[in-house]
Amino acid sequence: MQTFLTPHVGAVNDLTARWCAAAGDDDFVVSGAGLWPLLALLAAAADGPARSELEAAVGLPAEAAQEAALRTLDVLAGAVDLSAALGIWIRKDLPLHDDWLGALPVGTVDLLTGQPALDEWARRHTNGLIEQFPLHVTPSTLLVLATALAAKTSWRQPFHNAVLSPETGPWRGRRLTARAGWPWSRAGSPTPPTLHRRVRRPYRFPDSGGDRDRGVRGLSRLSRGRRAGVAPAR
């Protein structure tokens, strides 16, 4: 079977694949869906060497990047159990191209007033999963772009309260109260497989550097079957 993807969807997937390849075998949570629209928006407004570098990163010509970025966010925002938001903050003395600003959705651009406003934006657009904006701004910060994605997920087979009596391992012979939903949760069943993969949070995208105040950052938090992330760029 052959699957055809629109260019911007394929470009997002390509960016995610490059990150996964760079991250190696460590545990991580990463998705290009949050940051790719920001890179595309910057590519549309850039010139010189920066324009070429951003075109290489997004995998699309700069002329088509802004429309593709907004289409990507529209698709994400229209999905079931998924919300997406775009935020752009500028320092009041920074001039920007009117054509670039005019093409952005109404309500996404605001003046850069300080950290509290960014923190409130992160809480509001992630349903409280992320309480602080994962980028510290200073008086020298000129421009901040961010996307926020929040997804509500559920287990295919719901969990319920049960008593677990392992027959092997360090908990052998003990009666344990557990949230379970699988056949092995019944007494006398074999010891269940363990879900043991660790999730690092906050996480940084590959090649983002070690300083929290520079480059591109990402933050992911998992809670009660919900996942949210804020991808900022400065």
TIKOL-518860 format. One line per 5 residues: number of its first residue (from 1); their letters; for each residue x, y, z of N, C-alpha, C. Coordinates in Angstrom, 1 decimal. Layout:
% residues N
NUM> a> X:Y:Z:X:Y:Z:X:Y:Z  ...
***
This chain:
% residues 234
1> mqtfl> 0.8:-1.2:0.0:0.0:0.0:0.0:0.9:1.2:0.0  0.5:2.3:-0.8:1.3:3.5:-0.9:0.5:4.6:-0.2  1.2:5.4:0.6:0.5:6.5:1.3:1.1:7.8:0.8  0.2:8.8:0.5:0.7:10.1:0.0:0.4:11.1:1.1  1.4:11.8:1.5:1.3:12.9:2.5:1.5:14.2:1.9
6> tphvg> 0.7:15.2:2.4:0.9:16.6:1.9:2.3:17.0:2.3  2.9:17.9:1.5:4.3:18.3:1.8:4.7:18.7:3.2  3.8:19.5:3.9:4.1:19.9:5.2:4.0:18.8:6.2  3.1:17.9:6.0:3.0:16.7:6.9:4.3:15.8:6.8  4.7:15.6:5.5:5.9:14.8:5.3:7.1:15.5:5.9
11> avndl> 7.2:16.9:5.8:8.3:17.6:6.3:8.4:17.5:7.9  7.2:17.6:8.5:7.2:17.4:10.0:7.7:16.1:10.4  7.2:15.0:9.7:7.7:13.7:10.0:9.2:13.5:9.7  9.7:14.1:8.7:11.1:14.1:8.4:12.0:14.7:9.5  11.5:15.8:10.0:12.2:16.5:11.1:12.2:15.6:12.4
16> tarwc> 11.1:15.0:12.7:11.0:14.1:13.8:11.9:12.9:13.7  12.0:12.4:12.4:12.9:11.2:12.2:14.4:11.6:12.4  14.7:12.8:12.0:16.1:13.3:12.1:16.4:13.4:13.6  15.5:14.0:14.4:15.7:14.1:15.8:15.9:12.7:16.5  15.0:11.8:16.1:15.1:10.4:16.7:16.5:9.8:16.4
21> aaagd> 16.9:10.0:15.2:18.2:9.4:14.8:19.4:10.1:15.6  19.3:11.4:15.8:20.3:12.1:16.6:20.3:11.7:18.0  19.1:11.4:18.6:19.0:11.1:20.0:19.5:9.8:20.4  19.7:8.9:19.5:20.3:7.6:19.8:19.3:6.7:20.5  19.9:5.9:21.5:19.1:4.9:22.2:18.6:5.3:23.5
26> ddfvv> 18.8:6.6:23.9:18.3:7.0:25.2:16.8:7.2:25.2  16.2:7.3:26.4:14.8:7.5:26.5:14.5:9.0:26.2  13.5:9.2:25.4:13.2:10.6:25.1:11.7:10.7:24.6  11.2:11.9:24.6:9.9:12.2:24.0:10.1:13.4:23.1  9.8:13.2:21.8:10.1:14.3:20.9:9.2:14.2:19.7
31> sgagl> 8.8:15.4:19.2:7.9:15.4:18.0:8.2:16.7:17.3  8.2:16.6:16.0:8.4:17.8:15.2:7.2:18.6:15.0  6.1:18.1:15.4:4.8:18.8:15.2:4.8:20.2:16.0  5.5:20.3:17.1:5.5:21.5:17.8:6.4:22.6:17.3  7.6:22.2:17.0:8.6:23.2:16.5:8.6:23.4:15.1
36> wplla> 8.3:22.5:14.2:8.3:22.7:12.8:7.6:23.9:12.3  6.4:24.2:12.8:5.7:25.4:12.3:6.5:26.7:12.7  7.2:26.7:13.8:8.0:27.9:14.2:9.2:28.1:13.2  9.8:27.0:12.9:10.9:27.1:12.0:10.4:27.6:10.6  9.3:27.1:10.2:8.7:27.5:8.9:8.4:28.9:8.9
41> llaaa> 7.8:29.4:10.0:7.4:30.9:10.1:8.7:31.7:10.0  9.8:31.3:10.7:11.0:32.1:10.6:11.6:32.0:9.2  11.5:30.9:8.6:12.1:30.8:7.2:11.4:31.7:6.3  10.1:31.9:6.4:9.4:32.8:5.5:9.8:34.3:5.7  10.3:34.6:6.9:10.7:36.0:7.2:12.2:36.3:7.1
46> adgpa> 13.0:35.2:6.9:14.5:35.3:7.0:15.0:35.7:5.6  16.3:36.1:5.5:17.0:36.3:4.3:18.4:35.9:4.5  19.2:35.9:3.4:20.6:35.6:3.5:20.9:34.1:3.9  22.0:33.9:4.6:22.3:32.5:5.0:21.3:31.9:5.9  20.7:32.7:6.8:19.6:32.1:7.7:18.5:31.6:7.0
51> rsele> 18.1:32.2:5.9:17.0:31.7:5.1:17.3:30.3:4.5  18.5:30.1:4.0:18.9:28.9:3.4:19.0:27.8:4.5  19.5:28.1:5.7:19.6:27.1:6.8:18.2:26.7:7.2  17.3:27.7:7.3:15.9:27.3:7.8:15.2:26.5:6.7  15.4:26.8:5.5:14.8:26.0:4.4:15.2:24.6:4.5
56> aavgl> 16.5:24.4:4.8:17.1:23.0:4.9:16.4:22.3:6.1  16.2:23.1:7.2:15.6:22.5:8.4:14.2:22.1:8.2  13.4:22.9:7.5:12.0:22.6:7.4:11.7:21.8:6.1  12.6:21.7:5.2:12.4:20.9:4.0:11.4:21.4:3.0  11.2:22.7:3.0:10.3:23.4:2.1:10.9:24.7:1.7
61> paeaa> 10.5:25.2:0.5:11.0:26.6:0.1:10.4:27.6:1.1  11.2:28.7:1.3:10.7:29.7:2.2:9.4:30.3:1.8  9.3:30.4:0.5:8.1:31.1:-0.1:6.8:30.4:0.3  6.9:29.1:0.5:5.7:28.3:0.9:5.6:27.9:2.4  6.6:28.4:3.1:6.8:27.9:4.5:5.7:28.5:5.4
66> qeaal> 5.4:29.8:5.3:4.4:30.4:6.2:3.0:29.8:6.1  2.6:29.6:4.9:1.2:29.0:4.7:1.2:27.6:5.2  2.3:26.8:4.9:2.4:25.4:5.4:2.4:25.4:6.9  3.1:26.3:7.6:3.1:26.3:9.0:1.7:26.5:9.6  0.9:27.5:9.1:-0.4:27.8:9.6:-1.3:26.6:9.2
71> rtldv> -1.2:26.0:8.1:-2.0:24.8:7.8:-1.7:23.7:8.8  -0.5:23.5:9.1:-0.1:22.4:10.1:-0.8:22.7:11.4  -0.8:23.9:11.9:-1.4:24.2:13.2:-2.9:24.1:13.1  -3.5:24.4:12.0:-5.0:24.2:11.8:-5.3:22.8:11.9  -4.5:21.9:11.2:-4.8:20.5:11.3:-4.7:19.9:12.7
76> lagav> -3.7:20.4:13.4:-3.5:19.9:14.8:-4.7:20.4:15.7  -5.0:21.7:15.5:-6.1:22.2:16.4:-7.4:21.6:16.1  -7.6:21.1:14.9:-8.9:20.5:14.5:-9.0:19.0:14.8  -8.0:18.4:15.4:-8.0:17.0:15.7:-8.8:16.7:16.9  -9.3:15.5:17.0:-10.0:15.1:18.2:-9.1:14.9:19.4
81> dlsaa> -9.4:15.5:20.6:-8.6:15.3:21.8:-7.2:15.9:21.6  -7.1:16.9:20.8:-5.8:17.6:20.6:-6.0:19.1:20.4  -5.3:19.9:21.2:-5.4:21.3:21.0:-4.0:21.9:20.6  -4.0:22.9:19.8:-2.7:23.5:19.4:-2.9:25.0:19.4  -1.8:25.7:19.8:-1.8:27.1:19.9:-0.5:27.7:19.4
86> lgiwi> -0.6:28.9:18.8:0.6:29.6:18.4:0.7:30.9:19.1  1.9:31.3:19.7:2.1:32.6:20.3:3.3:33.2:19.9  3.2:34.5:19.6:4.4:35.3:19.2:4.4:36.6:20.0  5.6:36.9:20.7:5.7:38.0:21.5:6.9:38.9:21.0  6.7:40.1:20.9:7.8:41.0:20.3:8.0:42.2:21.3
91> rkdlp> 9.3:42.6:21.4:9.6:43.7:22.2:9.1:45.0:21.4  8.7:45.9:22.1:7.9:47.1:21.5:8.8:47.9:20.5  10.1:47.8:20.7:11.0:48.6:19.8:11.5:47.8:18.6  11.0:46.5:18.4:11.4:45.7:17.3:10.5:45.8:16.1  11.0:46.4:15.0:10.1:46.5:13.8:10.1:45.1:13.0
96> lhddw> 8.9:44.8:12.6:8.7:43.5:11.8:8.0:43.9:10.5  8.1:43.0:9.5:7.5:43.2:8.2:6.0:43.1:8.4  5.3:44.1:7.8:3.8:44.1:7.9:3.2:42.9:7.2  3.8:42.5:6.1:3.2:41.4:5.3:3.3:40.1:6.1  4.4:39.9:6.8:4.6:38.7:7.6:3.6:38.7:8.8
101> lgalp> 3.5:39.8:9.5:2.6:39.9:10.6:1.1:39.8:10.2  0.8:40.4:9.0:-0.6:40.4:8.5:-1.1:39.0:8.2  -0.2:38.1:7.9:-0.7:36.7:7.5:-0.9:35.8:8.7  -0.5:36.3:9.9:-0.6:35.5:11.1:-2.1:35.5:11.6  -2.5:34.5:12.3:-3.9:34.5:12.9:-4.1:35.6:13.9
106> vgtvd> -5.3:36.1:13.9:-5.6:37.2:14.9:-5.4:36.7:16.3  -4.8:37.5:17.2:-4.7:37.1:18.6:-3.4:36.3:18.9  -2.6:36.0:17.9:-1.4:35.3:18.2:-0.2:36.1:18.5  -0.2:37.4:18.2:0.9:38.3:18.4:0.6:39.3:19.5  1.6:39.5:20.4:1.4:40.4:21.5:2.8:41.0:21.9
111> lltgq> 2.7:42.0:22.7:4.0:42.6:23.2:4.6:41.7:24.2  5.9:41.7:24.3:6.7:41.0:25.2:6.8:41.8:26.5  6.0:41.4:27.5:5.9:42.1:28.8:6.7:41.5:29.9  7.0:40.2:29.8:7.8:39.6:30.9:7.3:38.1:31.1  8.0:37.5:32.0:7.8:36.0:32.3:6.4:35.7:32.7
116> palde> 5.7:36.4:33.6:4.4:36.0:34.0:3.4:35.8:32.9  3.4:36.7:31.9:2.5:36.5:30.8:2.7:35.2:30.0  4.0:34.9:29.8:4.3:33.7:29.1:3.9:32.4:29.9  4.2:32.5:31.2:3.8:31.4:32.1:2.2:31.1:32.0  1.5:32.2:32.0:0.0:32.1:32.0:-0.4:31.5:30.6
121> warrh> 0.2:31.9:29.6:-0.1:31.4:28.2:0.2:29.9:28.2  1.3:29.4:28.8:1.6:28.0:28.8:0.6:27.2:29.6  0.2:27.7:30.7:-0.8:27.0:31.5:-2.2:27.0:30.8  -2.6:28.1:30.2:-3.9:28.1:29.5:-3.9:27.2:28.3  -2.9:27.1:27.6:-2.9:26.3:26.3:-2.5:24.9:26.5
126> tngli> -2.1:24.5:27.7:-1.8:23.1:28.0:-2.7:22.5:29.1  -3.8:23.2:29.3:-4.8:22.8:30.4:-4.1:22.6:31.7  -3.2:23.4:32.0:-2.5:23.4:33.3:-1.4:22.3:33.4  -1.1:21.5:32.4:-0.1:20.5:32.5:1.3:21.1:32.6  1.5:22.2:31.9:2.8:22.9:32.0:2.5:24.3:32.7
131> eqfpl> 3.1:24.5:33.8:2.8:25.6:34.6:3.7:26.8:34.4  4.9:26.5:33.8:5.9:27.6:33.5:6.4:27.5:32.1  6.5:28.6:31.5:7.0:28.7:30.1:8.5:28.2:30.1  8.8:27.2:29.2:10.2:26.6:29.3:11.3:27.5:28.7  11.2:28.8:28.9:12.2:29.7:28.4:12.2:30.9:29.2
136> hvtps> 13.4:31.3:29.7:13.5:32.5:30.6:13.8:33.7:29.7  13.0:34.7:29.8:13.2:35.9:29.0:13.9:36.9:29.8  14.7:37.8:29.2:15.4:38.8:29.8:15.1:40.1:29.1  15.5:41.3:29.6:15.2:42.6:29.0:15.8:42.6:27.5  16.8:41.8:27.3:17.5:41.8:25.9:16.7:40.9:24.9
141> tllvl> 15.7:40.2:25.4:15.0:39.3:24.4:14.1:40.2:23.5  14.3:39.9:22.2:13.6:40.7:21.2:12.3:40.1:20.7  12.4:38.8:20.5:11.3:38.0:19.9:11.2:36.6:20.4  9.9:36.2:20.7:9.7:34.8:21.2:8.6:34.2:20.4  8.8:33.0:19.9:7.7:32.3:19.2:7.5:31.0:19.9
146> atala> 6.3:30.5:20.0:6.0:29.3:20.7:4.8:28.6:20.2  4.8:27.3:20.2:3.6:26.5:20.0:3.3:25.7:21.2  2.1:25.4:21.5:1.7:24.5:22.6:0.7:23.5:22.0  1.1:22.2:22.4:0.2:21.1:22.0:-0.2:20.3:23.2  -1.5:20.0:23.3:-2.0:19.3:24.5:-2.9:18.2:23.9
151> aktsw> -2.6:16.9:24.3:-3.4:15.8:23.9:-4.0:15.0:25.0  -5.2:14.6:24.9:-5.8:13.7:25.9:-5.9:12.3:25.4  -5.3:11.4:26.1:-5.2:10.0:25.6:-5.9:9.1:26.6  -6.1:7.9:26.2:-6.7:6.9:27.2:-6.2:5.5:26.8  -6.2:4.6:27.8:-5.7:3.2:27.5:-6.8:2.5:26.7
156> rqpfh> -6.3:1.7:25.8:-7.3:0.9:25.0:-8.1:0.0:25.8  -7.6:-0.6:26.9:-8.4:-1.3:27.9:-8.3:-0.6:29.2  -9.4:-0.1:29.7:-9.4:0.8:30.9:-8.8:0.0:32.1  -8.2:0.7:33.0:-7.7:0.2:34.3:-8.8:0.2:35.4  -8.7:-0.7:36.4:-9.6:-0.7:37.5:-8.9:-1.2:38.7
161> navls> -9.4:-0.9:39.9:-8.8:-1.3:41.1:-8.8:-2.9:41.3  -7.7:-3.4:41.7:-7.6:-4.9:41.8:-6.5:-5.2:42.8  -6.5:-6.5:43.2:-5.5:-7.0:44.1:-4.6:-7.9:43.3  -3.3:-7.6:43.4:-2.3:-8.3:42.7:-1.4:-9.2:43.6  -1.3:-10.5:43.3:-0.5:-11.4:44.1:0.6:-12.0:43.3
166> petgp> 1.7:-11.4:43.1:2.8:-11.9:42.3:3.3:-13.2:42.8  3.7:-14.2:41.9:4.2:-15.5:42.3:5.7:-15.5:42.2  6.3:-14.5:41.5:7.8:-14.5:41.5:8.2:-13.1:41.7  9.5:-12.9:41.8:10.1:-11.5:42.0:10.1:-11.1:43.4  10.5:-9.8:43.7:10.7:-9.3:45.0:9.4:-9.1:45.8
171> wrgrr> 8.2:-9.1:45.0:7.0:-8.9:45.7:6.2:-10.2:45.8  6.9:-11.3:45.7:6.2:-12.6:45.7:5.6:-12.9:47.1  4.3:-13.3:47.1:3.6:-13.7:48.3:2.9:-12.5:48.9  3.1:-11.3:48.4:2.4:-10.1:49.0:1.1:-9.8:48.2  0.2:-9.3:48.9:-1.1:-8.8:48.3:-1.0:-7.3:48.1
176> ltara> -1.0:-6.9:46.8:-0.8:-5.5:46.5:-2.1:-4.9:45.8  -2.4:-3.8:46.3:-3.5:-3.1:45.6:-3.0:-2.3:44.4  -3.6:-2.5:43.2:-3.1:-2.0:42.0:-4.2:-1.5:41.1  -3.8:-0.6:40.2:-4.7:-0.1:39.2:-4.4:-1.0:38.0  -5.3:-1.9:37.6:-5.0:-2.9:36.6:-6.2:-3.0:35.7
181> gwpws> -5.9:-3.7:34.6:-7.0:-3.9:33.6:-6.7:-5.0:32.7  -5.8:-5.9:33.1:-5.3:-7.0:32.2:-5.5:-8.3:32.9  -5.5:-9.4:32.2:-5.7:-10.8:32.8:-4.7:-11.1:33.9  -3.5:-10.6:33.8:-2.5:-10.9:34.8:-2.7:-10.3:36.1  -3.7:-9.4:36.2:-4.0:-8.7:37.5:-4.7:-9.6:38.5
186> ragsp> -5.3:-10.7:38.0:-6.0:-11.6:38.8:-5.0:-12.5:39.7  -5.4:-12.8:40.9:-4.6:-13.7:41.7:-4.3:-15.0:41.0  -3.1:-15.4:41.1:-2.7:-16.7:40.5:-2.2:-16.6:39.1  -2.3:-15.4:38.5:-1.8:-15.2:37.2:-0.3:-14.9:37.2  0.4:-15.2:36.1:1.9:-14.9:36.0:2.2:-13.5:36.4
191> tpptl> 3.4:-13.3:36.8:3.9:-11.9:37.0:3.8:-11.1:35.8  3.2:-9.9:35.9:3.0:-9.1:34.6:4.3:-8.5:34.1  4.3:-8.2:32.8:5.4:-7.5:32.3:5.4:-6.1:32.8  6.6:-5.5:33.0:6.7:-4.1:33.6:6.8:-3.1:32.5  6.0:-2.0:32.7:6.1:-0.8:31.8:7.2:0.0:32.5
196> hrrvr> 8.4:0.0:32.0:9.5:0.6:32.7:10.3:1.7:31.9  9.8:2.0:30.7:10.5:3.1:30.0:10.4:4.4:30.7  11.5:5.1:30.9:11.6:6.4:31.6:11.3:7.5:30.6  10.6:8.5:31.1:10.4:9.7:30.3:11.2:10.9:31.0  12.0:11.5:30.3:12.8:12.7:30.9:11.9:13.9:30.7
201> rpyrf> 11.7:14.7:31.8:11.1:15.9:31.6:11.6:16.9:32.7  12.0:18.1:32.3:11.8:18.6:30.9:12.9:18.0:30.0  12.6:17.9:28.7:13.6:17.4:27.7:14.0:18.5:26.8  15.2:18.3:26.2:15.6:19.3:25.2:15.7:18.6:23.9  15.4:19.3:22.8:15.5:18.7:21.5:17.0:18.5:21.2
206> pdsgg> 17.3:17.5:20.4:18.7:17.3:20.0:19.3:18.6:19.5  20.6:18.8:19.8:21.4:19.9:19.3:20.9:21.2:19.8  20.2:21.2:21.0:19.6:22.5:21.5:20.6:23.2:22.4  21.7:22.5:22.8:22.6:23.1:23.7:22.2:22.9:25.2  23.1:23.3:26.1:22.9:23.0:27.5:22.4:24.2:28.3
211> drdrg> 22.3:25.4:27.7:21.9:26.6:28.4:20.5:26.8:28.2  19.7:26.9:29.3:18.3:27.1:29.2:17.9:28.4:28.5  18.7:29.3:28.5:18.4:30.7:28.0:18.7:30.8:26.5  19.2:29.8:25.8:19.6:29.9:24.4:19.0:28.9:23.6  18.8:29.2:22.3:18.4:28.2:21.3:16.9:27.8:21.4
216> vrgls> 16.6:26.6:21.1:15.3:26.1:21.0:15.1:25.1:22.2  14.0:25.2:22.9:13.7:24.3:24.0:12.4:23.6:23.9  12.3:22.5:24.6:11.0:21.8:24.6:10.7:21.3:26.0  9.5:21.1:26.4:9.1:20.6:27.7:7.9:19.7:27.5  8.0:18.5:28.1:6.9:17.6:28.0:6.5:17.1:29.4
221> rlsrg> 5.3:16.9:29.6:4.8:16.4:30.9:3.7:15.5:30.7  3.7:14.3:31.4:2.7:13.3:31.2:1.9:13.3:32.6  0.6:13.3:32.5:-0.2:13.3:33.7:-1.6:12.8:33.4  -2.0:11.7:34.1:-3.4:11.2:34.0:-3.8:11.1:32.5  -2.9:10.4:31.8:-3.3:10.1:30.4:-3.3:11.3:29.5
226> rragv> -2.7:12.5:29.9:-2.6:13.6:29.1:-1.2:14.0:28.8  -1.0:14.5:27.6:0.4:14.9:27.3:0.4:16.3:26.7  1.3:17.1:27.1:1.4:18.5:26.6:2.8:18.9:26.4  3.0:19.8:25.5:4.4:20.3:25.2:4.3:21.7:24.7  5.3:22.4:25.1:5.5:23.8:24.6:6.9:23.9:23.9
231> apar> 6.9:24.3:22.7:8.1:24.4:22.0:8.4:25.9:21.7  9.3:26.5:22.4:9.6:27.9:22.2:10.9:28.1:21.3  10.9:29.2:20.7:12.1:29.6:19.9:12.4:31.1:20.1  13.6:31.4:20.3:14.0:32.8:20.5:15.2:33.2:19.6
***
